[in-house]
């Protein structure tokens, strides 16, 4: 396969974080080449289906090379579509890498290359607080054929309010929205989303009397597209039983991980050690291509950090667990264990059937699933980081 040049530009205009989100949302595979007059040689990031799998920058390789390239504030980039002939050395998904890269840049752990930094003195300057903004989670390219109306919200205006009923779902056409949840100590901002992100879940029009699980507030002026919920509901109804369960199971995970993130501020987080009281049913690090459907009991998705076990989600009858062939959520089997309750039972699902059904999904449902998986990955990382580095006593 001949490589095809498709994108180039200036890093002053489109940062590496924005580039990785753009290429990721389109599921592109190819080579991203970065150059800077302040660096002796180009840096390369190899991307497969939207996620970096390897990178090279001078003597660095793998994820360390990717992190170092966040410091290239002056330079150019070009992306070529094509087959990759490198080993897979990076297991983190793009959003985890973006968040960690920006954090390292903000903390002064990455050398900045540009006209405002003296390379000869090898100075690593720490950015002032809040100069480097937290990464905004962006969704895939907007599918305008599903947009039936447009609405504008101004800075600070509430788009949806937690616990209120609502049947609308939007996609962000332009702007940034902050997602927050109520806690014992007041409202807590969790993360921000931008262009292509979806506001309001599928449950808003699939369930009668659905209550919003979080609030969404405009940060600056925001332009939203109102989605055709009747068309979405019709396409959802045409899915197979397994496909519908997959969609709702992934949405349930997002709701639960978001809830766990909000609980951190009130010390209400579940610190129960499931590994001592439950049976291990999926082992972390095992690349088993067979997903499962729960037929009885409960399953607990558990990630181990240096300080404690982190309970990410509780799955029940009808939920799907194991390796999703199309979604990288930072959960089992590669990055978390699954433990079953005493009466737990599950059945295997054909991996190829799920993959083929996903390929045939309407484009809007694919994009919603990809966005959900991205948000799950981000919130999972935030929960695990908080519980790894927090200071509260487990016995409080």
Secondary structure by P-SEA (a helix, b strand, c coil): cbbbbccccccccccaaaaaaaaaaaccbbbbbbbbccccbbbbbbbcccccccccccccccaaaaaaaccccccccccccccccccccccccaaaaaaaaaaaaaacccccccccccccccccccccccccccbbbbbcccccccccbbbbbccccccccccccccbbbbbcbbbbbbbbbcccccccccccccccccccccccccccccccbbbbbccbbbbbbcaaaaaaaaaaaccaaaaaaaaaaaaaaaaaaaaaaaccccccccccccccccccccccccccbbbbbcbbbbbbbbbcccccccccccccccccccccccccccccccbbbbbccbbbbbbccaaaaaaaaaaccaaaaaaaaaaaaaaaaaaaaaaaaaacccccccc
